[in-house]
Amino acid sequence: MLHIVNKSPFTHSALDTCVQVGQQGGDLLLIEDAVYAAVAGTAVERLVRHALQRFRVFALSPDLEARGVAGQLIEGITLVDYTGFVELVTHNKTCQSWL
């Protein structure tokens, strides 16, 4: 299953909820303001490291670049472009957007 989170972890609980109740072994994609969770040294880094133990974690590189935080990633997160986003959707049988 592909889990898609688009809300900032600093203003919404979508990422935390996803990590706590999401299916083990799926893919987790951070898009839009959720890419702030991918930045090393933040208050949510521990949560993301926990997610990395259960999910393959991806971040949408154009969204990181648009927010000026590209190059500050937590180790273990894989960058994808829009083509990679589509590949994740087609690779996974189902998708869950966490609102």
PAZAPA-4460 file (N, C-alpha, C; in steps of 0.05 Angstrom, whole numbers, plus 32768, in hexadecimal, padded with zeros to 4 digits):
% residues 99
    n_x    n_y    n_z   ca_x   ca_y   ca_z    c_x    c_y    c_z   seq   type   mol
   8011   7FE8   8000   8000   8000   8000   8012   8019   8000     1      M     A
   800A   802D   7FF1   8017   8047   7FF0   8008   8059   8003     2      L     A
   8016   8064   8017   800A   8078   8029   8015   8093   8020     3      H     A
   8002   80A5   801B   800A   80C0   8012   8002   80D4   8027     4      I     A
   8015   80E4   8030   8011   80F9   8044   8018   8114   8037     5      V     A
   8006   8127   803A   800B   8142   802D   800A   8159   8041     6      N     A
   8005   8153   805B   8002   8169   806F   801C   816B   807F     7      K     A
   8023   8183   8087   803A   8188   8097   8038   8179   80B2     8      S     A
   804D   816B   80BA   804C   815D   80D4   804C   8171   80EC     9      P     A
   8051   818A   80E6   8052   819E   80FB   8037   81AB   8101    10      F     A
   8023   81A6   80EF   8008   81B1   80F3   7FF2   819D   80F1    11      T     A
   7FF8   8185   80E9   7FE4   816F   80E6   7FEF   8155   80F1    12      H     A
   7FDD   8143   80F7   7FE6   8129   8102   7FE5   8113   80ED    13      S     A
   7FE2   8119   80D4   7FDF   8105   80BF   7FF7   80F2   80BE    14      A     A
   800F   80FC   80BF   8027   80EB   80BE   8028   80D9   80D7    15      L     A
   8024   80E4   80EE   8025   80D5   8106   8010   80BE   8106    16      D     A
   7FF8   80C5   80FD   7FE3   80B0   80FB   7FEB   809B   80E7    17      T     A
   7FF5   80A2   80D0   7FFD   808F   80BC   8012   807C   80C7    18      C     A
   8026   8087   80D5   803C   8076   80DF   8032   8064   80F5    19      V     A
   801F   806E   8105   8015   805D   811C   8002   8047   8113    20      Q     A
   7FF1   804D   80FF   7FDD   8039   80F8   7FE0   802E   80DC    21      V     A
   7FF2   8039   80CC   7FF5   8030   80B1   7FFF   8013   80AF    22      G     A
   7FF8   8007   8099   8000   7FEB   8094   801F   7FE8   8093    23      Q     A
   8029   7FD4   80A0   8045   7FCE   80A0   804F   7FC7   8084    24      Q     A
   8066   7FD1   807D   8072   7FC8   8064   806A   7FD7   804B    25      G     A
   805B   7FEC   804E   8052   7FFB   8036   8067   8011   802F    26      G     A
   805F   8021   801C   806F   8038   8013   8061   8051   801F    27      D     A
   8071   8064   8027   8067   807E   8032   8073   8094   8021    28      L     A
   8062   80A4   8016   806A   80BB   8005   8063   80D5   8012    29      L     A
   8076   80E6   8016   8072   8101   8020   8071   8115   8009    30      L     A
   805B   8123   8007   8057   8137   7FF2   804E   8151   7FFF    31      I     A
   804E   8166   7FEE   8045   8181   7FF7   8053   8189   8011    32      E     A
   8044   8193   8025   8050   819B   803E   805A   8184   8050    33      D     A
   8052   816C   804A   805C   8155   8059   807A   8151   8055    34      A     A
   8086   815C   8040   80A2   8158   803B   80B3   8165   8052    35      V     A
   80A7   8177   8061   80B6   8182   8078   80BE   816C   808C    36      Y     A
   80AF   8156   808C   80B6   8140   809E   80D0   8132   8095    37      A     A
   80D8   8136   807D   80F0   8129   8072   810A   8137   807A    38      A     A
   8107   814F   8085   811E   815F   808C   812C   8156   80A6    39      V     A
   8146   8152   80A4   8155   8149   80BC   8156   815F   80D1    40      A     A
   8156   8156   80EA   815A   8169   8100   8141   8177   810A    41      G     A
   812A   816E   8101   8111   817A   810A   8105   816A   8121    42      T     A
   80F0   8175   812C   80E2   8168   8143   80D4   814E   813B    43      A     A
   80D0   8149   8121   80C2   8131   8118   80D6   811C   810D    44      V     A
   80F0   8121   810F   8103   810E   8104   8100   80F2   8111    45      E     A
   80FB   80F1   812A   80F8   80D8   8138   80E0   80C8   812D    46      R     A
   80CA   80D5   8128   80B3   80C9   811C   80B9   80BD   8100    47      L     A
   80C8   80CD   80F0   80CF   80C4   80D5   80E3   80AC   80D7    48      V     A
   80F5   80AC   80E9   8107   8096   80EC   80F8   807C   80F4    49      R     A
   80E3   8080   8105   80D2   806A   810C   80C3   8060   80F3    50      H     A
   80BA   8072   80E2   80AC   806B   80C9   80BF   805B   80B7    51      A     A
   80D8   8063   80B6   80EC   8055   80A5   80F0   8038   80AD    52      L     A
   80E9   8031   80C5   80EB   8015   80CE   80D4   8005   80C3    53      Q     A
   80BE   8012   80BC   80A6   8004   80B4   809F   8008   8097    54      R     A
   80A8   801D   808B   80A0   8025   806F   80B9   802B   805F    55      F     A
   80B6   8029   8045   80C9   8036   8033   80BF   8053   8030    56      R     A
   80CF   8066   8038   80C6   8082   8039   80D2   8092   8022    57      V     A
   80C0   80A0   8014   80C7   80B0   7FFD   80BF   80CD   8001    58      F     A
   80CC   80E0   7FF5   80C4   80FC   7FF5   80C5   8107   7FD9    59      A     A
   80B2   8117   7FD2   80B0   8122   7FB7   80C3   813A   7FB4    60      L     A
   80D8   8135   7FA4   80EE   8149   7FA2   80E5   8165   7F98    61      S     A
   80D2   8168   7F85   80CA   8183   7F7E   80BD   8192   7F95    62      P     A
   80B0   8184   7FA8   80A4   8191   7FBF   80B9   8199   7FD3    63      D     A
   80CE   8189   7FD6   80E5   8191   7FE7   80F3   81AA   7FDC    64      L     A
   80F7   81AA   7FC2   8104   81C0   7FB5   80F3   81DA   7FB7    65      E     A
   80D9   81D7   7FB3   80C8   81EE   7FB5   80C7   81FB   7FD1    66      A     A
   80CD   81EB   7FE5   80CD   81F5   8001   80E9   81FB   800B    67      R     A
   80FD   81F8   7FFA   8118   8200   8001   8126   81EE   8015    68      G     A
   811D   81D4   8016   8129   81C2   8029   8136   81A9   801C    69      V     A
   813A   81AB   8002   8148   8195   7FF4   8164   8193   7FFF    70      A     A
   816F   817B   8001   818A   8177   800B   818C   8175   8029    71      G     A
   8176   8176   8037   8176   8174   8054   8168   815B   805E    72      Q     A
   8168   8146   804E   8158   812F   8054   8163   811D   806A    73      L     A
   8150   8110   8078   8156   80FB   808B   8161   80E3   807A    74      I     A
   8176   80D7   8083   8182   80C1   8075   816E   80AA   8074    75      E     A
   816B   809E   805C   8159   8088   8059   8140   808F   8049    76      G     A
   813B   80A9   8046   8124   80B1   8036   812D   80B3   8018    77      I     A
   811C   80A9   8007   8122   80A8   7FEA   8113   80BF   7FDC    78      T     A
   8121   80CE   7FCC   8114   80E3   7FBD   8108   80D8   7FA3    79      L     A
   80F0   80E2   7F9C   80E3   80DB   7F83   80DA   80F5   7F75    80      V     A
   80D9   80F3   7F5B   80CD   8109   7F4C   80B1   8101   7F45    81      D     A
   80A4   8110   7F33   8088   810A   7F2C   8085   80EE   7F1F    82      Y     A
   8099   80E7   7F0F   8099   80CD   7F02   809B   80B7   7F18    83      T     A
   80AC   80BB   7F2B   80AE   80A8   7F42   8095   80A6   7F52    84      G     A
   8086   80BD   7F55   806D   80BD   7F62   8059   80AA   7F54    85      F     A
   8058   80AD   7F39   8046   809C   7F29   804F   807F   7F2C    86      V     A
   8069   807A   7F2B   8072   805E   7F2E   806A   8052   7F49    87      E     A
   806B   8062   7F5F   8062   8058   7F79   8044   8051   7F78    88      L     A
   8035   8062   7F6C   8018   805D   7F6A   8012   8044   7F5A    89      V     A
   8020   8040   7F44   801B   8028   7F34   8027   800F   7F40    90      T     A
   803C   8012   7F50   8048   7FFB   7F5D   8037   7FF0   7F74    91      H     A
   8029   8001   7F81   8019   7FF9   7F98   7FFC   7FF4   7F90    92      N     A
   7FF2   7FDF   7F9B   7FD6   7FD6   7F94   7FC2   7FEB   7F9D    93      K     A
   7FC6   7FF7   7FB5   7FB4   800A   7FC0   7FC3   8023   7FCA    94      T     A
   7FB5   8039   7FCC   7FC0   8052   7FD7   7FAE   805D   7FED    95      C     A
   7FBA   8067   8001   7FAB   8074   8017   7FB6   8090   801B    96      Q     A
   7FA5   80A4   8018   7FAD   80BF   801E   7FA5   80C6   803A    97      S     A
   7FB8   80D0   804A   7FB3   80D6   8066   7FAD   80F4   8068    98      W     A
   7F95   80FB   806F   7F8C   8117   8070   7F8E   8122   808C    99      L     A
***
